[in-house]
Amino acid sequence: MAEELKYAGFNGVWTDVRTKLDNLTRKYRAEKSKIGPSGGTPSCWNHYEKVHMILGGLRMHDVNTERLSTTNFVEVMNDPILFDPETSTCSTESSVSRSTEGSSAKRARIDTQAALIELAQQRVEIQRDYTKKHLEHLDNQRDILRETADDNKTIIQDNKNIIEENKRFQKEFMDFLRTKK
């Protein structure tokens, strides 16, 4: 990440990036605890909603779950984050399955999420097909340009030969006219 930032014009080392991420996470946790588990008053922090969409679904930021232990760290990191378009919140698959037991409205939300995920996957596939066709088109254009360049080289060489032949003919014709006088 530090290299990408450096490439973008931001100078810094990996420790700077880590410090900024730690500060961002700390700020998010502080804002989330102010709001509380019931939803409370919305946060005044400008970036809360965007950061919440990214970090809010992780169990480590969920105030309703216990702290992470080393035994469930891999499980937490592999748990996919699900986005709920109705509430604009994220959650993990395991937290959704725990909270949806017995709730048909929440199950319907999961079905909606599944439909959105399927739609997103279809769009990704369409984008891949488009990208593949676009690359094929670019390859065809490159081949046509190469052929055109080769043809132009041949034409240029032919023109040079014709010019040389005309010069030689003119010289011979001039010599002939001089000798005829």
C-alpha positions, 0 to 999 in steps of 0.5 A: 500500500505504501508503494502504491501511495508513493507511486501516487505522489504521497511519500511515506513508509509502511509505518505511516500507512499502518499508523493512519489505518490504526488511527482510522480504526480507532476513530471508527470504534470510538464513533461506533461506541458513541452510537451504541448497539441500539443505533443511537444518534447518528455520527457527526463524523463525515466518513463514518458511513463509508468506513462503517460499510467497510469495517462494520461487518467485521466481528472485531468491530461488532459491539455485540460479539466478544473480542477476537481470540487467536483460535477464531482469527482465521474464521473471522478473516475468511467470513465474507462481508454482506451488504444490506441495501435496505439498511445500508449496513454490512454484516458477516455471514455468521452474524447474519445466520445467528440473527436471522433464526426465526425471522422471515423479514431478515431471511427475505433480506438475505434472499435479496442479498443473494439476488444482488450478489448473483446480479453482481456476479453476472455483471462481472461476467458481462464485464469480463466478456466485454473486456475480452472482446475489447482486447481482441479488438485491440489485437486486431487493430494492432495487427492491421496497423502492423500490416499497414506499416509493412505495406507502407514500407514496401510502397516507400521502397517501391517509390524510391526505386521508381525515383532512382529509375527515373533519375537513371533514365533522365541521365541516360536520356540527357546523355543521349541528347548530348551525343546526338548534337 
